[in-house]
Amino acid sequence: MDPNMLSYAAFLSGATPFVQPTFGFGQGGGSQPSQQQPEPDMEIVPETQPEPERETSKSSERSHKKKEPNEPRRKHSYVSWTKDEEYTLVRAWVDVSEDPNIANFQTDPEFWNRIRALFYSTRGKGEHRDKDSISSKWNDINNKCHSFQEVYQRNYDNRPSGEGDVGF
């Protein structure tokens, strides 16, 4: 029978196929006597990789707790911001950021703690807004101010020649 057919049949049956010996060591007619070499006792250990560490962003303002799969979602009670509250928040941000005694020698948490304290003391209602609500509202106001400034600057730069600030 053809040796290739035997290997193929062994492959199909799941048995180890017969492999013809290669030329060289251990084969008759070589320069060294044929010796039976004991098979080395090897333990095969699968390679494992360490779990990659999750990178945490240091610039993130808040950290979210991972919820359990069966934990229900919390209902958010959204309380609208009034114009007076928005003005108080902006005024608190300006006062804290322009404080000449501290200047820019404060960390981000200290900065926002001072803004919240000034906001609450000015409003006189106690802590009726959480930390995320105040910083999110400030980001919203800040983005709207930047958008307005971009439009204003674009219109100012493209005004007709000879037109002053009065006609603008």
N, CA, C and O of each residue as an XYZ file, in Angstrom:
672
protein
N       0.851     -1.178      0.000
C       0.000      0.000      0.000
C       0.889      1.232      0.000
O       2.014      1.210      0.500
N       0.378      2.269     -0.552
C       1.113      3.523     -0.673
C       1.285      4.145      0.719
O       0.309      4.244      1.463
N       2.523      4.574      1.096
C       2.739      5.171      2.422
C       1.943      6.469      2.618
O       1.543      6.796      3.735
N       1.720      7.196      1.535
C       0.941      8.431      1.673
C      -0.496      8.135      2.062
O      -1.114      8.896      2.808
N      -1.034      7.019      1.550
C      -2.404      6.634      1.902
C      -2.486      6.258      3.380
O      -3.491      6.529      4.036
N      -1.418      5.628      3.910
C      -1.410      5.275      5.325
C      -1.424      6.534      6.185
O      -2.141      6.595      7.184
N      -0.647      7.522      5.810
C      -0.624      8.766      6.570
C      -1.984      9.442      6.519
O      -2.458      9.965      7.528
N      -2.620      9.433      5.340
C      -3.920     10.057      5.186
C      -4.973      9.319      6.017
O      -5.818      9.948      6.653
N      -4.921      7.978      6.009
C      -5.866      7.177      6.782
C      -5.658      7.419      8.280
O      -6.623      7.502      9.041
N      -4.403      7.531      8.695
C      -4.119      7.798     10.106
C      -4.643      9.188     10.491
O      -5.166      9.380     11.589
N      -4.497     10.142      9.584
C      -5.002     11.491      9.839
C      -6.505     11.477     10.029
O      -7.024     12.127     10.937
N      -7.215     10.736      9.172
C      -8.665     10.666      9.268
C      -9.117      9.983     10.546
O     -10.141     10.357     11.117
N      -8.377      8.995     11.000
C      -8.773      8.266     12.204
C      -8.343      8.983     13.481
O      -8.756      8.593     14.573
N      -7.527     10.018     13.362
C      -7.081     10.750     14.538
C      -5.819     10.173     15.145
O      -5.341     10.687     16.156
N      -5.263      9.120     14.561
C      -4.044      8.513     15.082
C      -2.843      9.307     14.584
O      -2.946     10.086     13.637
N      -1.713      9.096     15.233
C      -0.488      9.753     14.801
C      -0.014      9.089     13.515
O       0.179      7.874     13.485
N       0.175      9.865     12.457
C       0.583      9.263     11.186
C       2.030      8.795     11.236
O       2.845      9.320     11.995
N       2.329      7.808     10.420
C       3.672      7.293     10.308
C       4.485      8.297      9.506
O       4.081      8.722      8.423
N       5.643      8.671     10.056
C       6.500      9.626      9.370
C       7.783      8.908      9.001
O       8.420      8.277      9.844
N       8.156      9.009      7.737
C       9.395      8.409      7.280
C      10.565      9.088      7.978
O      10.562     10.312      8.109
N      11.558      8.342      8.428
C      12.712      8.964      9.067
C      13.467      9.832      8.067
O      13.504      9.542      6.872
N      14.061     10.889      8.575
C      14.820     11.779      7.705
C      16.241     11.280      7.591
O      16.670     10.438      8.380
N      16.961     11.775      6.643
C      18.357     11.380      6.462
C      19.190     11.986      7.573
O      18.907     13.093      8.033
N      20.206     11.275      8.003
C      21.105     11.812      9.011
C      21.129     10.938     10.232
O      21.153      9.712     10.127
N      21.122     11.545     11.364
C      21.302     10.852     12.628
C      20.209      9.815     12.860
O      19.025     10.088     12.666
N      20.620      8.632     13.274
C      19.680      7.587     13.638
C      19.218      6.747     12.464
O      18.359      5.881     12.631
N      19.753      6.975     11.306
C      19.326      6.199     10.153
C      20.492      5.315      9.718
O      21.656      5.711      9.788
N      20.156      4.136      9.278
C      21.183      3.200      8.827
C      21.989      3.772      7.676
O      21.449      4.468      6.816
N      23.293      3.475      7.659
C      24.151      3.930      6.581
C      24.787      5.260      6.886
O      25.579      5.750      6.081
N      24.478      5.866      8.015
C      25.079      7.139      8.384
C      26.457      6.925      8.962
O      26.894      5.784      9.112
N      27.131      7.969      9.282
C      28.493      7.861      9.787
C      28.529      7.495     11.266
O      29.560      7.036     11.758
N      27.441      7.687     11.975
C      27.420      7.353     13.389
C      26.533      6.138     13.603
O      25.579      5.910     12.858
N      26.858      5.367     14.623
C      26.032      4.183     14.875
C      24.628      4.594     15.317
O      24.429      5.622     15.964
N      23.681      3.767     14.948
C      22.299      4.020     15.305
C      22.094      3.735     16.778
O      22.355      2.628     17.247
N      21.631      4.725     17.499
C      21.358      4.566     18.923
C      19.937      5.009     19.191
O      19.421      5.949     18.586
N      19.334      4.309     20.103
C      17.980      4.666     20.503
C      18.081      5.816     21.497
O      18.618      5.647     22.591
N      17.569      6.983     21.123
C      17.605      8.153     21.995
C      16.316      8.193     22.816
O      15.219      8.109     22.264
N      16.455      8.320     24.132
C      15.230      8.445     24.919
C      14.572      9.801     24.603
O      15.240     10.813     24.392
N      13.279      9.769     24.583
C      12.538     10.992     24.296
C      12.640     11.904     25.509
O      12.423     11.457     26.635
N      12.963     13.164     25.300
C      13.109     14.057     26.455
C      11.761     14.249     27.156
O      10.709     14.312     26.521
N      11.830     14.338     28.474
C      10.631     14.523     29.277
C      10.346     16.032     29.340
O      10.991     16.758     30.097
N       9.368     16.499     28.532
C       9.056     17.921     28.454
C       7.659     18.169     28.964
O       6.725     17.404     28.719
N       7.554     19.251     29.671
C       6.228     19.690     30.086
C       5.888     20.904     29.243
O       6.635     21.882     29.210
N       4.765     20.835     28.569
C       4.356     21.935     27.714
C       3.403     22.811     28.513
O       2.361     22.356     28.984
N       3.779     24.068     28.655
C       2.964     25.031     29.389
C       2.466     26.067     28.391
O       3.262     26.710     27.706
N       1.142     26.229     28.309
C       0.645     27.236     27.363
C       1.059     28.638     27.823
O       1.080     28.940     29.016
N       1.383     29.474     26.849
C       1.800     30.835     27.153
C       0.580     31.657     27.527
O      -0.445     31.629     26.846
N       0.710     32.379     28.609
C      -0.388     33.257     29.026
C       0.128     34.685     29.060
O       1.280     34.936     29.413
N      -0.719     35.593     28.700
C      -0.385     37.010     28.717
C      -1.082     37.648     29.906
O      -2.206     37.269     30.238
N      -0.436     38.610     30.552
C      -1.118     39.288     31.655
C      -2.257     40.138     31.107
O      -2.213     40.619     29.975
N      -3.273     40.308     31.940
C      -4.408     41.129     31.544
C      -3.937     42.568     31.399
O      -3.237     43.082     32.271
N      -4.313     43.221     30.307
C      -3.892     44.616     30.160
C      -4.591     45.493     31.191
O      -5.778     45.327     31.472
N      -3.828     46.432     31.747
C      -4.411     47.328     32.730
C      -5.227     48.374     32.014
O      -4.820     48.907     30.981
N      -6.385     48.661     32.576
C      -7.245     49.690     31.991
C      -6.650     51.050     32.311
O      -6.297     51.344     33.453
N      -6.550     51.862     31.287
C      -6.027     53.196     31.508
C      -7.146     54.081     32.031
O      -8.260     54.083     31.507
N      -6.829     54.822     33.059
C      -7.810     55.754     33.595
C      -7.368     57.148     33.240
O      -6.200     57.507     33.389
N      -8.282     57.904     32.787
C      -7.980     59.263     32.379
C      -7.921     60.157     33.599
O      -8.858     60.204     34.395
N      -6.817     60.864     33.740
C      -6.667     61.760     34.877
C      -7.415     63.065     34.644
O      -7.653     63.814     35.591
N      -7.792     63.353     33.392
C      -8.470     64.606     33.112
C      -9.986     64.495     33.274
O     -10.699     65.492     33.162
N     -10.466     63.313     33.530
C     -11.906     63.134     33.673
C     -12.387     63.782     34.966
O     -11.728     63.681     36.001
N     -13.521     64.438     34.903
C     -14.033     65.139     36.071
C     -14.787     64.224     37.018
O     -14.885     64.505     38.212
N     -15.312     63.146     36.498
C     -16.097     62.292     37.368
C     -15.797     60.838     37.037
O     -15.439     60.507     35.907
N     -15.943     59.996     38.010
C     -15.769     58.578     37.787
C     -17.119     57.901     38.021
O     -17.827     58.207     38.980
N     -17.446     57.005     37.151
C     -18.737     56.341     37.239
C     -18.568     54.956     37.842
O     -17.647     54.216     37.497
N     -19.453     54.632     38.726
C     -19.441     53.320     39.352
C     -20.031     52.321     38.378
O     -21.069     52.570     37.764
N     -19.352     51.180     38.240
C     -19.859     50.151     37.358
C     -21.061     49.489     38.022
O     -20.994     49.057     39.173
N     -22.144     49.419     37.289
C     -23.383     48.849     37.832
C     -23.394     47.334     37.642
O     -22.796     46.795     36.711
N     -24.075     46.689     38.533
C     -24.289     45.253     38.407
C     -25.239     45.013     37.236
O     -26.061     45.878     36.933
N     -25.146     43.853     36.565
C     -26.003     43.611     35.399
C     -27.496     43.650     35.714
O     -28.294     44.062     34.872
N     -27.879     43.229     36.908
C     -29.310     43.183     37.231
C     -29.779     44.418     38.011
O     -30.938     44.491     38.418
N     -28.889     45.373     38.217
C     -29.258     46.578     38.960
C     -30.083     47.497     38.061
O     -29.679     47.783     36.934
N     -31.230     47.959     38.545
C     -32.067     48.826     37.701
C     -31.438     50.199     37.540
O     -30.677     50.652     38.395
N     -31.762     50.847     36.446
C     -31.254     52.192     36.203
C     -31.942     53.178     37.132
O     -33.140     53.081     37.397
N     -31.164     54.117     37.615
C     -31.694     55.125     38.510
C     -32.420     56.173     37.685
O     -31.926     56.604     36.644
N     -33.573     56.574     38.144
C     -34.332     57.627     37.479
C     -33.696     58.961     37.822
O     -33.491     59.283     38.993
N     -33.391     59.725     36.802
C     -32.798     61.032     37.023
C     -33.913     62.062     37.169
O     -34.811     62.160     36.333
N     -33.830     62.802     38.221
C     -34.791     63.879     38.390
C     -34.099     65.153     37.919
O     -33.211     65.675     38.594
N     -34.501     65.633     36.787
C     -33.880     66.798     36.179
C     -34.585     68.058     36.649
O     -35.795     68.205     36.483
N     -33.820     68.958     37.234
C     -34.350     70.237     37.677
C     -33.746     71.296     36.764
O     -32.526     71.451     36.702
N     -34.602     72.018     36.060
C     -34.135     73.028     35.110
C     -33.395     74.151     35.831
O     -33.708     74.500     36.969
N     -32.419     74.698     35.143
C     -31.659     75.828     35.656
C     -32.405     77.113     35.306
O     -32.891     77.276     34.186
N     -32.489     78.011     36.265
C     -33.087     79.313     35.992
C     -31.987     80.253     35.504
O     -30.801     79.972     35.673
N     -32.388     81.363     34.902
C     -31.419     82.358     34.434
C     -30.622     82.927     35.611
O     -29.432     83.214     35.484
N     -31.289     83.084     36.752
C     -30.613     83.601     37.937
C     -29.539     82.621     38.430
O     -28.453     83.043     38.828
N     -29.841     81.311     38.403
C     -28.853     80.308     38.796
C     -27.673     80.292     37.827
O     -26.522     80.175     38.246
N     -27.962     80.411     36.541
C     -26.884     80.440     35.549
C     -25.981     81.643     35.772
O     -24.756     81.530     35.723
N     -26.599     82.805     36.020
C     -25.820     84.017     36.271
C     -24.966     83.846     37.529
O     -23.798     84.235     37.538
N     -25.531     83.272     38.581
C     -24.798     83.059     39.830
C     -23.625     82.114     39.604
O     -22.543     82.336     40.148
N     -23.820     81.073     38.816
C     -22.736     80.130     38.523
C     -21.606     80.824     37.757
O     -20.433     80.657     38.094
N     -21.955     81.593     36.739
C     -20.938     82.295     35.960
C     -20.199     83.306     36.831
O     -18.977     83.423     36.749
N     -20.940     84.036     37.664
C     -20.318     85.020     38.552
C     -19.363     84.330     39.531
O     -18.283     84.852     39.807
N     -19.749     83.162     40.058
C     -18.887     82.412     40.974
C     -17.618     81.957     40.250
O     -16.523     82.037     40.806
N     -17.765     81.485     39.025
C     -16.604     81.034     38.251
C     -15.642     82.191     38.010
O     -14.432     82.033     38.172
N     -16.169     83.356     37.623
C     -15.319     84.527     37.369
C     -14.626     84.962     38.658
O     -13.425     85.232     38.650
N     -15.358     85.033     39.754
C     -14.771     85.475     41.025
C     -13.649     84.544     41.487
O     -12.603     85.008     41.940
N     -13.863     83.241     41.374
C     -12.843     82.285     41.816
C     -11.645     82.297     40.864
O     -10.501     82.232     41.315
N     -11.890     82.377     39.571
C     -10.773     82.318     38.618
C      -9.953     83.603     38.602
O      -8.786     83.575     38.210
N     -10.541     84.743     39.025
C      -9.808     86.009     39.042
C      -9.359     86.408     40.442
O      -9.013     87.570     40.656
N      -9.352     85.499     41.390
C      -8.921     85.785     42.755
C      -7.412     86.070     42.747
O      -6.629     85.170     42.446
N      -6.984     87.308     43.073
C      -5.559     87.642     42.981
C      -4.716     86.968     44.066
O      -3.509     86.807     43.886
N      -5.320     86.576     45.176
C      -4.553     85.940     46.251
C      -4.145     84.522     45.902
O      -3.059     84.079     46.277
N      -4.996     83.810     45.194
C      -4.710     82.408     44.879
C      -4.193     82.273     43.456
O      -3.368     81.403     43.179
N      -4.660     83.109     42.562
C      -4.273     83.088     41.136
C      -4.478     81.688     40.575
O      -5.559     81.117     40.717
N      -3.456     81.132     39.943
C      -3.623     79.796     39.365
C      -2.887     78.733     40.180
O      -2.483     77.705     39.636
N      -2.711     78.971     41.468
C      -2.044     78.019     42.341
C      -3.056     77.139     43.063
O      -3.018     77.022     44.287
N      -3.938     76.536     42.327
C      -4.927     75.638     42.918
C      -5.179     74.484     41.960
O      -5.082     74.630     40.741
N      -5.502     73.350     42.531
C      -5.778     72.177     41.704
C      -7.214     72.244     41.194
O      -8.022     73.048     41.660
N      -7.504     71.399     40.246
C      -8.844     71.366     39.666
C      -9.927     71.093     40.713
O     -10.933     71.802     40.734
N      -9.758     70.084     41.589
C     -10.800     69.859     42.606
C     -10.972     71.047     43.561
O     -12.092     71.384     43.944
N      -9.854     71.678     43.941
C      -9.960     72.841     44.825
C     -10.723     73.968     44.131
O     -11.572     74.620     44.739
N     -10.415     74.190     42.862
C     -11.059     75.230     42.074
C     -12.565     75.027     42.045
O     -13.327     75.955     42.318
N     -13.001     73.799     41.711
C     -14.439     73.531     41.614
C     -15.101     73.511     42.986
O     -16.274     73.869     43.095
N     -14.394     73.107     44.029
C     -14.968     73.165     45.379
C     -15.231     74.615     45.792
O     -16.248     74.914     46.418
N     -14.308     75.508     45.437
C     -14.504     76.927     45.759
C     -15.676     77.508     44.958
O     -16.455     78.304     45.483
N     -15.799     77.108     43.687
C     -16.927     77.593     42.871
C     -18.246     77.123     43.465
O     -19.184     77.911     43.591
N     -18.329     75.842     43.834
C     -19.560     75.310     44.418
C     -19.900     76.015     45.731
O     -21.055     76.361     45.976
N     -18.887     76.225     46.568
C     -19.133     76.884     47.857
C     -19.655     78.306     47.647
O     -20.586     78.730     48.331
N     -19.064     79.042     46.710
C     -19.518     80.404     46.437
C     -20.909     80.406     45.812
O     -21.739     81.259     46.127
N     -21.156     79.450     44.927
C     -22.475     79.328     44.292
C     -23.556     79.078     45.347
O     -24.593     79.740     45.342
N     -23.312     78.117     46.255
C     -24.299     77.782     47.283
C     -24.494     78.926     48.270
O     -25.618     79.202     48.688
N     -23.398     79.594     48.644
C     -23.540     80.684     49.627
C     -24.286     81.878     49.008
O     -25.044     82.558     49.699
N     -24.073     82.132     47.719
C     -24.769     83.234     47.061
C     -26.247     82.925     46.902
O     -27.094     83.797     47.096
N     -26.560     81.674     46.548
C     -27.958     81.287     46.346
C     -28.713     81.215     47.671
O     -29.895     81.554     47.734
N     -28.037     80.779     48.716
C     -28.672     80.701     50.029
C     -29.674     79.568     50.173
O     -30.497     79.594     51.088
N     -29.627     78.578     49.297
C     -30.572     77.449     49.355
C     -29.924     76.175     49.871
O     -30.591     75.144     49.966
N     -28.663     76.220     50.199
C     -27.974     74.993     50.574
C     -27.506     74.274     49.318
O     -27.568     74.822     48.217
N     -27.044     73.058     49.489
C     -26.523     72.297     48.355
C     -27.659     71.608     47.615
O     -27.940     70.433     47.855
N     -28.301     72.324     46.731
C     -29.437     71.778     45.986
C     -29.039     71.253     44.606
O     -29.883     70.709     43.895
N     -27.786     71.403     44.217
C     -27.268     70.867     42.953
C     -26.069     69.982     43.273
O     -25.272     70.308     44.153
N     -25.936     68.852     42.554
C     -24.775     67.999     42.794
C     -23.582     68.488     41.970
O     -23.719     69.363     41.114
N     -22.409     67.906     42.243
C     -21.168     68.332     41.604
C     -21.233     68.216     40.087
O     -20.828     69.133     39.372
N     -21.738     67.102     39.604
C     -21.805     66.884     38.159
C     -22.733     67.886     37.489
O     -22.469     68.326     36.370
N     -23.801     68.242     38.155
C     -24.758     69.180     37.579
C     -24.119     70.551     37.381
O     -24.332     71.200     36.357
N     -23.337     70.984     38.361
C     -22.714     72.307     38.281
C     -21.635     72.331     37.202
O     -21.602     73.252     36.386
N     -20.755     71.335     37.185
C     -19.688     71.338     36.175
C     -20.248     71.122     34.772
O     -19.726     71.683     33.808
N     -21.301     70.318     34.643
C     -21.919     70.113     33.324
C     -22.576     71.389     32.820
O     -22.481     71.720     31.639
N     -23.239     72.099     33.716
C     -23.874     73.354     33.309
C     -22.820     74.374     32.904
O     -23.004     75.104     31.929
N     -21.709     74.432     33.652
C     -20.642     75.357     33.282
C     -20.085     75.005     31.900
O     -19.853     75.902     31.090
N     -19.870     73.728     31.619
C     -19.366     73.320     30.300
C     -20.343     73.730     29.205
O     -19.922     74.174     28.137
N     -21.628     73.589     29.455
C     -22.647     73.976     28.478
C     -22.603     75.487     28.223
O     -22.612     75.919     27.071
N     -22.556     76.278     29.275
C     -22.491     77.732     29.129
C     -21.203     78.141     28.410
O     -21.227     78.994     27.523
N     -20.095     77.534     28.790
C     -18.803     77.855     28.198
C     -18.787     77.539     26.698
O     -18.269     78.328     25.908
N     -19.346     76.402     26.305
C     -19.403     76.041     24.878
C     -20.258     77.027     24.094
O     -19.905     77.394     22.973
N     -21.373     77.457     24.664
C     -22.235     78.429     23.982
C     -21.527     79.779     23.842
O     -21.661     80.440     22.813
N     -20.784     80.190     24.855
C     -20.033     81.451     24.778
C     -18.958     81.385     23.693
O     -18.755     82.351     22.956
N     -18.274     80.251     23.598
C     -17.245     80.092     22.562
C     -17.868     80.121     21.166
O     -17.309     80.718     20.246
N     -19.009     79.486     21.013
C     -19.687     79.494     19.711
C     -20.099     80.911     19.320
O     -19.933     81.306     18.167
N     -20.631     81.672     20.263
C     -21.015     83.060     19.987
C     -19.790     83.883     19.602
O     -19.835     84.665     18.653
N     -18.701     83.705     20.339
C     -17.494     84.478     20.062
C     -16.950     84.165     18.676
O     -16.463     85.070     17.999
N     -17.015     82.911     18.232
C     -16.558     82.539     16.885
C     -17.381     83.245     15.817
O     -16.824     83.762     14.849
N     -18.699     83.272     15.981
C     -19.571     83.932     15.001
C     -19.311     85.435     14.997
O     -19.205     86.045     13.934
N     -19.208     86.030     16.179
C     -18.948     87.462     16.274
C     -17.625     87.820     15.600
O     -17.554     88.774     14.825
N     -16.569     87.040     15.903
C     -15.252     87.342     15.341
C     -15.251     87.181     13.828
O     -14.626     87.977     13.127
N     -15.932     86.177     13.317
C     -16.010     85.966     11.870
C     -16.706     87.153     11.203
O     -16.250     87.636     10.166
N     -17.809     87.624     11.792
C     -18.525     88.779     11.231
C     -17.705     90.061     11.361
O     -17.726     90.900     10.461
N     -16.995     90.216     12.455
C     -16.184     91.405     12.672
C     -15.030     91.452     11.662
O     -14.729     92.506     11.101
N     -14.392     90.303     11.438
C     -13.265     90.252     10.497
C     -13.706     90.460      9.051
O     -12.912     90.929      8.236
N     -14.943     90.127      8.714
C     -15.429     90.216      7.330
C     -16.317     91.436      7.085
O     -17.060     91.455      6.104
N     -16.261     92.444      7.940
C     -17.090     93.634      7.730
C     -16.561     94.411      6.521
O     -15.387     94.292      6.169
N     -17.417     95.194      5.895
C     -16.989     95.966      4.722
C     -15.897     96.981      5.079
O     -15.840     97.484      6.201
N     -15.054     97.261      4.123
C     -13.967     98.199      4.300
C     -14.495     99.589      4.653
O     -15.455    100.074      4.054
N     -13.859    100.210      5.626
C     -14.235    101.560      6.022
C     -15.340    101.610      7.050
O     -15.619    102.681      7.590
N     -15.973    100.506      7.339
C     -17.048    100.502      8.339
C     -16.430    100.384      9.728
O     -15.595     99.511      9.964
N     -16.827    101.242     10.632
C     -16.274    101.252     11.990
C     -17.074    100.342     12.914
O     -17.965     99.608     12.487
N     -16.728    100.416     14.177
C     -17.396     99.607     15.180
C     -18.845    100.040     15.390
O     -19.676     99.229     15.798
N     -19.158    101.301     15.119
C     -20.506    101.823     15.355
C     -21.489    101.181     14.396
O     -22.583    100.799     14.812
N     -21.138    101.052     13.129
C     -22.043    100.476     12.130
C     -22.071     98.967     12.177
O     -22.891     98.337     11.509
N     -21.220     98.403     12.929
C     -21.135     96.942     12.988
C     -22.205     96.473     13.902
O     -22.345     95.270     14.122
